Amino acid sequence: MNYEFILPAVVRDDVKYTGAIELRLQERATKQRTIDLEQCPEKVWTFAASGWTKENGRDASGGQCLDEIERIWGDLLPARVRRVIELWERWHLNDLKAGTREQAAAIAHSFDDENRYTFDLACEYLRNAELYKDRGYHYGCEWLVELLPQEVVDEIHTIIEGEGK
């Protein structure tokens, strides 16, 4: 299921901004393991989002441009779209996780705006914390899945279906 939320046009400092957020929710077969190193169910839900903006009709940004969308539209975003952004921040690419739950938790506390994440720095941090190898899994050696809870899948369906009304 793919859906595009068209953002309302807004003018700031004589610049007309337009944009959209694109969602993809898909159920697919996999042989991957979960972030808890358990075998995935036969089929899993995957979620991805991206966006684009234009300035006076010219392409300005695209892809993972959450900051740009929030900077331009801010409080003008409808509640439903703000919720989509929250889901985007939390669940984007849930089927492409480099680390286990424990590795991800350790990394989350180690990087911020001044100490930016890189794969090499994450590996170094995990080695120092003796978490690079978690239950035999080496950080980044395969893509793991963080399973989407059914209530999140249902909410995304509800948001998308509500847009058509």
N, C-alpha and C positions, 0 to 999 in steps of 0.2 A: 504494500500500500504506500503510495507516494502522495504527498500533498504539498502545495505551495501556499503560504500565507503572504498575501500581498500587503505590504505596509502602507499606511496612508502617506501621501505626499506631504512634505513639510518644507517650509522655507525658513532658513536661518541665515542671517548676514548676506542676503541677496543670492543665496544658493538654494536651488530647489533639489531636495533629496527624495529619491524613490528607492524602494528596496523590497526584499522578500526574504522569507525564511522557508527553506525546503526541508521536509521531513521524509524519512523512509523507515517504515516498519515492515519487517519481513520475517516470516517463519521459514526456516531452512534446515535441512538435514546437516548434521555435523558429526565428526568423530573426535572433536576437541574435548579437552578436560576443562573443568570449572576452575575458578580461582581458589577453590578449596581442594584442588587436585583430585576431584572425583570425575568419573566419566559423565559427560553430558547426556541428557535424555536424547533420544533419536532425533528430535527436532527442537530447535531453540528459536526464540524471538531475538532479532537483532534490530538495533535502533541507530540511526545516523541522522544528523542534521547539518545544514550549512546555510549560509546566507549570502546575499549580495546587496550592494548599494550602488547608486548612481548619483553623480553630482551634475546638475544641469544636463542630464541625458547621457553623460559619459560614464563609463565604468569607473568606479572608485575603489571598491574592495569586493572580495569574494572569498568563500570558504569559511574558515573559522573566524568570523568577524564579529563575534558577540560584543566586544568592547565598542566597536564602531556603531553597531546598531543601537546599543544602550546610550551611547554618547549623543547620537543624533535624535532618537525618538524619545528616550527617557520616559517621563510620565505620560507621554502621549500613547504609549503602547496599551492596547486593550488588555484587560486582566487575563483573558484566554491566551494571548500571545506572550505575556509575561510568564505564565505557567509553562508554555512551550519552551521558553528560554531556560527556565529552571530545570526542566526535564533534559534539555540539550546539555546543560552544564554537568548534570549528574550521570546521564546514561549514554552519551554519545560513544559510539563504537564499543559497546559493551562486549562484543565478541573478539576484540583485539587488545586484550590486556597482557602486558609483558610480565606481570608479577602475580604472585599468590596474594591472598587477602592480607597475610602478615607482612609481606614485602611492600605491598602498596601502602599499608598503614604506616610503616616506618618511613617510607619515602615522603608521604604526605606531610609529615612533620619536619622535613629537612629542607624543603625548598619553598621559596617565596619570591616576591618581585625582585629582590636584590640578589638572591641566590637562586638563579634560574635553573630549572631542570635540564639536564642533558643525560643521555643514556650512560655515557662514560662516568659522569659524576654519581649517578644513581648506583651504578655497579660498585664504584669505589666506596660509597657510603655503606652499601649493604655488606661488602666484604669486611669493613671495619666494625660493623655491628654484628658480624657473624650470621647474617641473614641472606647472603648471596645465594647459598644453596639451602633451600627450604624443603625438607623431606625428599631430597634427591633431585629437586627441580632447580635448575640454574636460571637465575633471573634473565628473561628475554630469550630463552632458547626455543620457545614455541608460543603461539598465541593462545591465551586462556580466555574463557568466557565467564563474565559475571552475569548470571542468569537474571533476566528481567522478571521481576515479580508480576504475577498475573494482574494485580491491581494497577500496575503501571501500564501494562499492555491495554487493559480495559480503559484506563483514563485517556491514553493516546487515541484509541478508537473513538471515544466519546468526544474528545476535542475536535478531531477531524470531521466526524459526522455532524457535529454541531455547527461547523463552518458552512456546511451546505444548506443550512436552514435559514 
